[in-house]
Amino acid sequence: MTSFAALRAERQKNWRAELAQRLSLLVNERRFVEPLPDQVWLFGSRARGDWDGWSDTDLIVVAEEPGMAERWADHLMAAGLGADVIAMNREQWQALPSHPSAIWRAVAEQAIPLLGQEP
């Protein structure tokens, strides 16, 4: 691995750890106010590792009910954790690996869990 690639990998690792820590703080703060989402996933260029200076943070929030997922998506955006935060219920998330769109299938395949369990 070249020194640039190693530096990039280290930067990505540190960035992901900071994001997970900030998410954990938000979840701990809000857990007494409302039920927690099932899962939060990182996807897109930040998950794949091919991000650049223009990349934003793409997240998916999965919850039992769409309204709960939407509220958590709003919390994550308000806290500055994600620029694009998509709310999904459990059924929508579970259907992604067989979605007709190759884009959504790739999202399901490449997503990295930040909160909750893997599919």
C-alpha angles and dihedrals in degrees: 000000000000119000090249092053091047091050091049092049091050091048090050091049092051093045092051092048091051091049091050091049092050090048091050091052091051092048092049090049095050101036092092092052102048142356116283123247117254094237145354118205132192114217140164128045093337091057094043093047095234095109125138137189092287096051121115131200116268118197137177120207115202121196137157093252126040092228092056092048090050093050091051091047088055091049092051093049093045089051090052094243096125138017094198112034118173121198119214135171119229094264093053092049093047091050095055098088089061097035115138090236116082088210093061092044088054091049090055092047097046101037117119120212116240097167130017129007135318118260 
